[in-house]
Amino acid sequence: MSSGKKIVLLVIGLAILAFFFFDLGRFLELEVLKAHQTELEATISENLLISLALFFAIYVAVTSLSLPGAAVMTLAGGALFGLGWGLVIISFASTIGATLAFLVARFLLRDVLKARYAATLKKVDDGIHRDGAFYLATLRLVPIFPFFVINIVLGLTGMKTWTFYWVSQLAMLPGTAVYVNAGTQLAGIERMGDILSAELLLSFALLGIFPLIAKFVVGRIQRKRLYANYTRPERYDYNMVVIGGGSAGLVSAYIGATVNSKVMLVERGKMGGDCLNTGCVPSKALIRSAKIAQNMRQADHYGLKATEPDVPFPSVMKRIHSIIKTIEPHDSVERFTGLGVDCVQGSARIISPWEVELEEDGQTRRVATRTIIIATGGKPFVPPIPGIDDMEPLTSENLWEIEEQPGRLVVLGGGPIGSELTQAFNRLGTQVIQVEQGERLLPREDTDVADTILTRFREEGVDVRLQHKATRFAVEDGEKVLYCDHQGSEVRIPFDQLLVAVGRKGNTEGLGLENLGIEPSPQGTVPTNDDLSVVFPNIFACGDVAGPYQFTHTAAHQAWHAAVNALFGQFKRFKVDYSVIPWVTFTSPEVGRVGLSEAEARDQGIDYEVTTYGLDDLDRAIAESEAHGFIKVLTRRGKDRIIGATVVGEHGGELLTEFILAMKHNIGLNKILGTIHPYPTWNEGVKFTAGEWKKAHAPQKVIEWLGRYHSRRLG
Ligand SMILES: Cc1cc2nc3c(=O)[nH]c(=O)nc-3n(C[C@H](O)[C@H](O)[C@H](O)COP(=O)(O)OP(=O)(O)OC[C@H]3O[C@@H](n4cnc5c(N)ncnc54)[C@H](O)[C@@H]3O)c2cc1C
């Protein structure tokens, strides 16, 4: 604690101590006030200004120190100064006192809370930023909680001091007026309870609800204004038009069809979008072929004869396309038409909040819809590096069409997609040079995780170039060349083919967002609210085009929220919850993560503990000659509460699922440890991690005593 805080705490502590030690509260009792009213009035008439200043100062001190007696002082204000002066002076004194209490609580405690509960506090602050003024007004008008509690609690939030001040001053005014007015007839008051009749309490309650009603009305006016420039159709053709038939669009349309709403799904390319056609499915199919090739090379690890695989590349690609074909029916027009969805194979453009223009086989038509879901996904971002266009770069979009295996392949990008494809191509016999401008691969993961992958890549023969910033491409003597800046010197990398995997951009071109006055972010994503609505309450976005995550499972998670909010938002809107988001990078070893990494926990100021378990110790891993990698779990210090887990190892994605379940349902490591895991499985690794945590938290004193107890029993 800083010395400034210590001094403030000491002063406040001494003041409160003095108040109770000298029993100063006896001067702030109704009977005392009534008994001395005449003397006090005489003193005041002689020294009005000094009396006002003194009264003001005492009132501020009482409220700022949260001492009992403010109600009696308010009556005194009316009795001694009359309604006019009394109201003015008490209104300001009470608000200034409350604001001082608010500021002191903030000064002493907010940093402490921020260090321990940064994420929770951020959520509270966001809510306070949005609706804090309304809540404060209600709490002041309907005094369910004592005012001193409100002052302190709101001081711990991010509410602006000025907002706290003016809302408090206005909302406390009616109550203050009632008390000051009552004070003018002090003789008639026997008990404090006499002041507030049932009718008066009811009026306050109604006044308290007033801010909420005002908020509702303001919301309606804002909505009216938002739609003012558009003509609402008299009838709608659809309850929901979904633009994009990828993971997000398909789930949205499925939900719409399930609840019997009339849904149109528009897809301009292939149904299934990126995941099926150019993303998860082909990449995982490629990774599997590559793994088999690597297993053949390492067959001697299993007592077999190692052999360099012969890789007929076209047949690897053929297998990938046949896998896509097998999965295709899940996402097909036939399936969705069967579910009752009107599927349109064409392009959609938003004309107004209720109108979508469809371009189908060169024809255009417009449909009217109550709600619109934007699920247009993303595409690979190709950075504007000089000469890059002449390299005819491959991206995740056109990669799956190549028929010849690249000889020397430069993979630009060290993120998950770049790393998965690097390893797969390298294992299939392509000479891969992976170029990353940052200091490590997988920049979202912790250093120990990234280092494990880097070591494996280099062991397998990948030429990984970190801190290499691509500056230009050239063709020299018929050979493609990449020039990089590496710590100030130019590095020349000759290659045959280039694969760009440096990030993705949302698909918003031609979507008609300008007709709605919506500006996409520089990453091409559409900014959404908590309920995934986009500026207009009847337009939603989900999946890659919405961000912040770009995975199939997050697209589906968002799609549920977008569709339910679109169809039932007039009754209740669900906020999308990103608290337990998992992902897996399908390298060998796999990297699975849920929740926070160490770096993120540090950035958020969270006090955490790390428990690790080496998978090299796991019987099943040893039996499979895959004894490498680790599990790392982050818990809040001193608590059995998982805040993040990373698994680096074979089947890392599958092992992760147990942690996802645990985090989602607040299951701690103790419970995981107490659960029987079958032997010998990879998932035992999860249980053994819980065991490591338990060992570190074993009560040492009790164990010592038990030792003594048992040695005594030996005789
Ligand atoms: C190589 C690679 C590997 C990946 N691996 C994984 C993985 O292992 N796990 C994982 O979870 N995620 C993975 N992803 C990410 C995953 O593919 C995406 O997050 C997911 O596909 C996003 O779904 P979406 O519906 O938002 O977008 P998309 O699947 O891109 O679908 C959007 C659709 O909208 C259509 N569209 C766009 N504009 C219009 C318009 N105006 N009118 C009509 N239609 C339109 C597009 O044609 C497209 O089909 C991978 C991605 C890549 C590139």
The ligand as an ORCA input file, in Angstrom:
! r2SCAN-3c Opt
* xyz 0 1
  C      -6.817    -23.382    -43.695
  C      -7.834    -23.149    -42.622
  C      -7.962    -24.077    -41.622
  C      -8.911    -23.884    -40.628
  N      -9.002    -24.802    -39.633
  C      -9.912    -24.637    -38.647
  C     -10.040    -25.605    -37.611
  O      -9.331    -26.601    -37.582
  N     -10.982    -25.397    -36.661
  C     -11.775    -24.298    -36.661
  O     -12.601    -24.156    -35.765
  N     -11.677    -23.351    -37.630
  C     -10.768    -23.499    -38.619
  N     -10.675    -22.572    -39.616
  C     -11.557    -21.385    -39.552
  C     -12.950    -21.712    -40.064
  O     -12.863    -22.253    -41.340
  C     -13.790    -20.446    -40.087
  O     -13.739    -19.842    -38.824
  C     -15.240    -20.733    -40.410
  O     -15.328    -21.331    -41.663
  C     -16.045    -19.429    -40.389
  O     -17.345    -19.665    -40.813
  P     -18.251    -18.470    -41.363
  O     -19.607    -19.031    -41.578
  O     -18.097    -17.297    -40.530
  O     -17.609    -18.066    -42.763
  P     -17.414    -18.886    -44.098
  O     -17.243    -20.316    -43.851
  O     -16.331    -18.180    -44.821
  O     -18.794    -18.696    -44.860
  C     -19.187    -17.472    -45.399
  C     -19.919    -17.717    -46.698
  O     -20.573    -16.528    -47.097
  C     -20.578    -16.465    -48.500
  N     -20.798    -15.062    -48.885
  C     -19.978    -14.000    -48.654
  N     -20.553    -12.866    -49.103
  C     -21.748    -13.215    -49.632
  C     -22.789    -12.484    -50.246
  N     -22.719    -11.178    -50.388
  N     -23.868    -13.164    -50.685
  C     -23.959    -14.499    -50.532
  N     -23.004    -15.231    -49.948
  C     -21.912    -14.604    -49.484
  C     -19.211    -17.003    -48.882
  O     -19.239    -17.500    -50.194
  C     -19.011    -18.101    -47.835
  O     -19.363    -19.376    -48.318
  C      -9.747    -22.749    -40.648
  C      -9.641    -21.818    -41.684
  C      -8.698    -22.012    -42.663
  C      -8.602    -21.020    -43.760
*
